[in-house]
Amino acid sequence: MTADPIDPTAAPSTYGFEPGLLSGRVAVISAAGGAIGSSIAIVMASLGADVIATDIDGERLAALESRLHPAHQGTITTVVADLCTESGVAELAEVARSGAGPVDILVNGLGEHLGSVAPFEDGTEEMWQRLYEVNVLHVFRLCREFVPMMKAGGWGRILNFSSVEGARAAPDLAVYAAFKRAVDGFTKSLAVELAPSGIIVNAIAVDKTRAYQVGHYQLPDEYQRLVPVWIPAGHYAEPEEVAKLAVFLAGPMNTWVVGDTVTADGGTLSAGGWFRTPARWTNQPLLVQYLEDPAANEVRPRAVQ
């Protein structure tokens, strides 16, 4: 999916926030080539932040730069780097140190299940290591790199991206889910440690948001009527909806939410197994796959089989 082209004659949006809210702030955003990360970068730049956007995908970063409205107060500097490596982290840190000023905001948006869906016993040491590096290790490394800058300035915000899979069961994704839970635990402990220094740390756990990893939830039209069954809010979220939450948690408006993992999922986790049918709410939904010829299920999109 590609974003609509920017109209330079139209007034830039501030997404409901006070204009200039992040003026003078420097924000580092990882996975900024992704749907959610790029939206966070655009919203923060629109509010005056000087954004350092990093991703391993240079083409996506180039597309991100083209989305910045010419009248936005902030800037976007892109860094193509592999944050699963020490050298990639060092490259990003060097750009940050030589940029607009000390880093005030860190958004650790990188995370991926790496297509590791499989029975636990089929997992390999190599895959577990890769999952650790892409979901947890880079969070440790980037926090270690930028926390000293925040301490020196007496102000900072760190926002880690977790997942609802860290709070609920994720069959055939046990190791991925464990690492997401690790992000939650790290967030809580680091938040308590850093709060006296004026640094607020939180996490966001996302689900049912249109992003590359889930194919933007593109389904044939005949399945759209089922979306309100799956999601209490009745629709999939656009990345911008999560980005606005990220700006609140990682900006000056937030002074009292500390060490929490905020769930952004349209109510799916809170529903706890309850589903809305045309007649009523039920915790025993009828799964048509068990009542029909198996061949009928095989031709459906994988996401609804």
Secondary structure as UniProt FT lines:
FT   TURN            8..9
FT   TURN            15..16
FT   TURN            19..24
FT   STRAND          26..30
FT   TURN            31..33
FT   HELIX           35..46
FT   TURN            47..48
FT   STRAND          50..55
FT   HELIX           58..66
FT   TURN            70..71
FT   STRAND          75..80
FT   TURN            83..84
FT   HELIX           86..97
FT   TURN            98..100
FT   STRAND          105..108
FT   TURN            114..115
FT   HELIX           120..122
FT   HELIX           125..132
FT   HELIX           133..137
FT   HELIX           138..153
FT   STRAND          156..163
FT   HELIX           164..166
FT   TURN            171..172
FT   HELIX           174..194
FT   HELIX           195..197
FT   STRAND          199..206
FT   HELIX           212..217
FT   HELIX           221..226
FT   HELIX           227..230
FT   TURN            232..233
FT   HELIX           239..249
FT   TURN            252..253
FT   STRAND          261..264
FT   TURN            266..267
FT   HELIX           268..271
FT   TURN            272..273
FT   STRAND          275..276
FT   STRAND          281..282
FT   HELIX           288..290
FT   HELIX           294..298
FT   HELIX           302..304
//
